[in-house]
Amino acid sequence: MSLMCLQCTRRFYETNFVQIFSKNNKISIGHYAVGYVHYFGTILTILANSEGFVGGSHPSGLNFSQLSGIHYVTIALFLFSWWHQYQSNLILVNLRTDRKTGKVITEKHLLPSGGFFDWISSPHMLFEVVLYVALLVGFMEKSLTWWLVVIWVTSNQIYNAMCTHTWYKQTFKNYPRKRKAIIPFTI
C-alpha cells in the first residue's frame, strides 16, 4: 500500500504542478472517470487482499525482517520504475518550457529524446506497467483481482504506446527508426 500511495502522490503532484497540458485539448469525461475508477479500484484491491481484510487473517505491523529477497528486489524495481517514469515525464515537460526560466514557451507536441526516449516512444508507459508487475510479483501474486489490474494496465499502456508511436512516426519525418513503441528492441 505504501508503494501505491507513493505512486498516486507523485502522479497527483505531476498532474497538478508539473505537466503542461494544451489549453485547446480536452479530456473526455469517460477517460477522466476511468482514471478515478482505476485508482480507487487499485487501492481497494490492495486493501481487500491485505491481512485483516482477508477472512481468517489478523492485521500485523510492518516488520522488515519478514520481507524476503524477492520483496526487496521488487521494491527496488518499483522504485527504479517510479523514478524513471518521473524522469520521462520531466523530459516531456522540458520540451515545452524555457530551460532557464521554466516558463511555458509552447504547447506543441515536440519530439522527445534522452533517457529511455532514445529507445522507446513511451517510457513513462513502460514504467507504469513495470510498477504494477513489480507489485504483482512481490506482494500480490495470489490475488486474481490484481492479475486483472495488471492485465488492464498492460493492455491499456501497450495500446496507448502503439498509438503514440504511430503518431510520432507520422508527425516527425526524422523519427528515429530504431526507436520502438514501448519495449526496447521488440515492440
Buried (B, 14 or more C-beta within 10 A) or exposed (E): EEBBEBBEEBBEEBEEEEBBEEEEEEEEEEEEEEEEEBBEBBBEBBEEBBEEEEEEEEEEEEEEEEBEEEBEEBBEBBBBBBEBBBBBBBBBBBBBBEEEEEEEEEEEBEEBEEBBBEBBBBBBBBBBBBBBBBBBBBBBEEBEBBEEBBEBBBEBBBEBBBEBBEEBBEEEEEBBEEBBBBBBEEE
